[in-house]
Amino acid sequence: MTFAFDLISDLHVETWDSFDWEGQPTSPYCVVAGDVCRDREVLIRTLTHLGECYRGGVFYIDGNDEHRHSQDDLGASFRDLEADIQNIPNVVYLQNNVVIINGVAIIATNGWWSYDFDPSIDYEQSLQWYIDDSGNNPESARGIVGVAYHDAAYMANAIKRMQTHPDVRKIVVVTHTLPDPELIDHDIDLADTWRYNCMGNSHMRVALEEDTEHKIHTWCFGHYHLSEDRVYHGVRYVSNPRGRGHTEWCQTAYFPKRIEVPL
C-alpha cells in the first residue's frame, strides 16, 4: 500500500504563455513547492485552477517569488497570502498547517536562505550580490536570515511533534529552498558563486536530528531549476521545477512527478 501525490514547483507562470493543468494529474493530491508567480492575482487564479484539477487537495507552500514585491515587510506579506488562499476550494496553505493523510504527515515551510550555504564563500559579498540582483534594500535582505532561522526552528519542532503522533507512520517534508548543499555540490555553474549562498538554509538540516523514529521518507524542494531525485542518509530528496520561461534552466514540456510513499 502506498500514498501517492504529484509534485510541482517553480511554475513562474508569468514567464510562460499559459498554464493549463487539465488532464495532467496522476493522483488526487498535489504538493506545490513554491515560486508559482510574483503576481498575487495570477497566483490565486493558478491555485484555484489546480484545486479544480486535484479533488483530493493541493498542498501549497510559498516560494521567495511570491514575496518579491513585499520583502520589506515579510510578516504582512505572509498574512496577506494566507488570507488570499484560505477560501480557495481544495487548496491548503501548509505554513503552520500539518496535513495527515493515510498515516503520512506533510510538513512544509518556505525555508529561505542564510547566505552561508558554502562557508568558504564570503557572507557579506553573498548578501551584497542579493541586494544588487534583487533590488531589495539592505535591511530587508538581512531580515531574510531571521526568517530562515524561524523556518528551520518551525520545521524541527513540527517533526519532533510527529515522532509520538499515533496516526503518523511516515513524514513528507516540503521546503521551497534547498535543505542541504550536497544537493547542488555537483553544479559547476553554481560552485564558487555568490548565488550559491542564496540557494538554501544551512540550519534546516537540524530538523533531521528530531526524526528519532526515522519517519521522514521524502523531502521535496524547489528553488533550484534543475530536477533532482536521490536518496542519501535514508531520505529521498526530490524536486520537479518547471523553471522560468525562456531560460536555459526550464522545462518546456512539463509534467507532474508522481511520488509514492510506502505505508
C-alpha positions in Angstrom: 0.0 0.0 0.0 1.3 3.5 -0.9 0.3 7.1 -0.5 0.9 9.0 -3.8 0.9 12.7 -4.7 2.1 14.8 -7.6 5.0 17.2 -7.1 5.3 20.5 -9.0 7.2 23.7 -8.3 8.7 26.9 -9.7 6.0 27.3 -12.3 6.8 31.0 -12.8 3.5 31.3 -14.6 4.1 34.9 -15.6 7.0 33.9 -17.8 5.1 31.4 -19.9 2.3 32.0 -22.4 -0.3 29.9 -20.5 -0.8 27.4 -17.8 -3.4 24.6 -18.2 -3.2 21.6 -15.9 -6.4 19.9 -17.1 -5.8 16.2 -17.6 -2.3 16.3 -16.1 -2.9 14.9 -12.6 -1.7 11.3 -11.8 -3.2 11.3 -8.3 -5.9 13.0 -6.2 -3.2 15.1 -4.4 -0.6 17.7 -5.4 2.3 19.3 -3.5 3.3 22.7 -4.8 6.8 23.7 -3.5 6.7 27.4 -4.2 7.5 30.1 -6.8 4.2 29.9 -8.6 4.0 33.5 -9.5 5.1 37.0 -8.4 1.6 38.5 -9.2 -0.8 37.7 -6.4 -3.9 37.7 -8.6 -2.3 35.3 -11.1 -1.1 33.2 -8.1 -4.7 32.9 -6.8 -6.1 32.0 -10.3 -3.4 29.3 -10.7 -4.0 27.8 -7.3 -7.8 27.9 -7.9 -7.2 26.0 -11.2 -5.0 23.4 -9.5 -7.7 23.0 -6.8 -10.2 22.2 -9.6 -7.8 19.6 -11.0 -6.9 17.9 -7.7 -10.1 16.9 -5.9 -8.2 15.3 -3.0 -6.3 18.5 -2.2 -3.5 20.9 -3.2 -0.9 21.4 -0.5 1.0 24.6 -1.2 4.0 26.3 0.4 5.2 29.7 -0.9 8.5 30.5 -2.5 10.5 33.7 -2.4 9.0 34.9 -5.6 5.5 35.2 -4.0 7.1 37.9 -1.8 9.2 39.5 -4.4 7.4 42.9 -4.2 6.8 42.8 -0.5 10.1 41.8 1.2 10.3 45.0 3.2 7.5 43.5 5.4 7.5 39.7 5.1 5.2 39.3 8.1 2.5 41.3 6.4 3.1 39.5 3.1 2.7 36.1 4.8 -0.6 37.2 6.5 -2.0 38.6 3.3 -1.1 35.4 1.4 -2.7 33.2 4.0 -5.9 35.4 3.8 -5.9 35.2 0.0 -5.6 31.4 0.0 -7.9 30.4 2.8 -11.1 30.4 0.8 -9.8 28.5 -2.3 -11.5 25.1 -2.6 -9.2 22.1 -2.2 -6.2 24.3 -1.5 -4.3 24.2 1.8 -1.5 26.7 2.7 0.9 24.5 4.6 2.7 27.1 6.6 1.6 26.4 10.3 -0.5 23.5 9.0 0.3 19.8 9.2 -1.7 17.6 6.9 -2.1 13.9 7.8 -3.5 11.5 5.1 -3.5 7.7 5.4 -0.7 7.8 8.1 1.5 10.3 6.1 2.2 13.7 7.6 3.1 16.6 5.2 5.0 19.3 6.9 6.2 22.4 5.0 7.8 25.8 5.2 9.5 28.2 2.8 13.0 27.9 4.3 14.5 31.0 2.6 18.3 31.2 2.8 21.0 32.0 5.3 23.8 33.3 2.9 26.2 30.7 4.3 25.4 27.5 2.3 29.1 27.4 1.4 31.0 28.8 4.4 34.1 29.3 2.2 32.2 31.9 0.2 32.1 35.3 1.8 28.9 36.0 3.6 28.8 39.8 3.2 29.6 39.5 -0.6 26.8 37.0 -1.0 24.5 39.4 0.8 25.6 42.3 -1.4 25.1 40.2 -4.5 21.5 39.5 -3.5 20.9 43.2 -2.8 22.2 44.1 -6.2 20.4 41.3 -8.0 17.0 41.7 -6.4 16.9 45.5 -5.9 15.9 45.0 -2.2 17.2 47.3 0.5 20.0 46.0 2.8 17.6 45.8 5.9 15.2 43.6 4.0 17.9 41.4 2.6 19.4 40.9 6.1 15.9 40.2 7.5 15.8 37.0 5.4 18.3 35.4 7.8 15.9 35.8 10.7 13.1 34.2 8.7 15.4 31.4 7.7 16.2 30.7 11.4 12.5 30.8 12.2 11.6 28.4 9.4 14.3 25.9 10.5 13.1 26.0 14.1 9.5 25.6 13.0 10.4 22.5 10.9 12.4 21.0 13.7 9.6 21.4 16.2 7.0 20.1 13.8 9.0 17.0 13.1 9.6 16.4 16.8 5.9 16.5 17.5 5.2 14.0 14.8 7.5 11.4 16.4 5.0 10.4 19.0 1.8 11.1 17.0 -0.1 7.8 16.9 -1.5 8.4 13.4 1.8 9.3 11.7 3.8 6.4 10.2 5.7 8.5 7.6 6.6 12.1 7.0 6.9 14.1 3.8 8.9 17.3 4.3 8.5 20.2 1.9 10.6 23.3 1.6 10.9 25.8 -1.2 14.6 26.3 -0.8 17.2 23.6 -0.5 17.8 21.9 2.9 21.4 20.7 2.2 24.3 22.0 0.0 25.0 18.4 -1.1 22.0 18.6 -3.4 23.8 21.1 -5.6 27.5 20.4 -4.9 27.8 18.9 -8.4 26.7 22.0 -10.2 29.7 23.7 -11.7 27.7 26.7 -12.8 26.8 27.4 -9.1 30.0 26.4 -7.4 32.1 29.3 -6.0 29.4 31.9 -6.9 27.6 34.2 -4.6 24.3 32.9 -5.9 25.2 29.5 -4.3 24.7 31.1 -0.8 21.2 32.1 -1.7 20.1 28.6 -2.7 19.2 27.2 0.7 19.1 27.3 4.5 22.1 25.7 6.3 20.1 25.5 9.5 17.4 23.3 8.1 19.5 20.1 8.5 19.0 20.4 12.2 15.4 19.3 11.6 16.7 15.8 10.7 18.1 15.4 14.2 14.5 15.5 15.6 13.5 12.5 13.4 14.4 10.0 16.2 11.8 7.4 14.9 13.1 7.7 11.3 9.7 8.7 9.9 10.9 11.1 7.3 10.7 9.3 3.9 10.8 12.1 1.3 12.0 15.7 1.3 10.5 17.8 -1.6 12.0 21.1 -2.6 12.1 23.8 -5.3 14.1 26.9 -6.0 16.8 25.1 -7.9 15.7 24.9 -11.6 17.1 21.5 -12.4 15.3 18.3 -11.4 16.8 16.2 -8.6 15.9 12.8 -7.3 18.3 11.0 -5.0 18.5 9.1 -1.7 21.1 9.7 0.9 21.2 9.3 4.7 18.0 7.3 4.2 15.9 10.1 2.9 14.7 10.7 -0.7 15.3 14.2 -1.9 13.3 15.2 -4.9 12.3 18.2 -7.0 10.3 18.9 -10.1 10.7 22.5 -11.2 9.3 24.0 -14.4 11.7 26.9 -14.3 11.5 30.4 -15.6 10.4 30.6 -19.2 12.8 31.4 -22.0 15.8 30.5 -19.9 18.4 27.7 -20.1 17.1 26.1 -16.9 13.5 25.3 -17.7 11.3 22.5 -19.0 9.2 23.5 -22.0 7.4 20.2 -21.8 6.4 19.9 -18.2 4.5 17.2 -16.3 3.8 16.3 -12.6 6.2 14.0 -10.9 4.4 11.2 -9.1 5.8 10.5 -5.6 4.9 7.3 -3.8 5.4 6.8 -0.1 5.1 3.1 1.0 2.9 2.5 4.1 
